[in-house]
Amino acid sequence: MGKIIFYEDRNFGGPHYECMSDCSDLNSMFARCRSIRVESGMFMIYDRPGFTGNQFFMRRGDYSDYLGTTGMNDCVRSCRLIPTHRGSYKMRLYEHFDMRGQMMELTDDCPNLMDRFRLSNFNSCNVMDGHWLLYEHPHYRGRHYYLSPGQYRGFSEWNGNSSRISSVRRLADL
């Protein structure tokens, strides 16, 4: 179970909307989002409907100034609850599209893919177990992308606009 509350004003003021599951279109729920409270669970929020556009990972906590915290705009237009995963984690990153070329297998977090594998461009992947975040920069910085179990034949399928991935983190109940 998860619960996220979106507030129109900073410091949890103004009209608000509570959400406890995936919501693909928040347009009619509120005009803007200036603060967020995650009471339980983990969520990805998106600046476009349908779980598209820029995304930001939210875990339990208070975000009294959402714009200052994330650097995103005040348009939160969809959110996705990240299911709790109990068990092993396994993902394969591939150098080329369609799961071809050199392959790297991960079962734990990796703060710097270049140091570990001597590669930082990955064009496809296969998430076998668990939920993961891929980051553009080492040490879990920069734009990030949420991946649930499944095959991603190209970086555009994980909403990426570049094949550059520099760090990877498992989404355990943080």
Protein Blocks (a to p, Z undefined) as FASTA:
>chain_A
ZZddddfbghhiajddddfbdcfblklmpmbdfbdcdfbdcddddfbehhiajddddded
ddfblmlmnopafbdfbdcdddddeddddddddfbghhiajddddfbdcfblklmnopab
dfbdcdfbdcddddfbghhiajdddddedddfbfklnopabfbdfbdcddddZZ
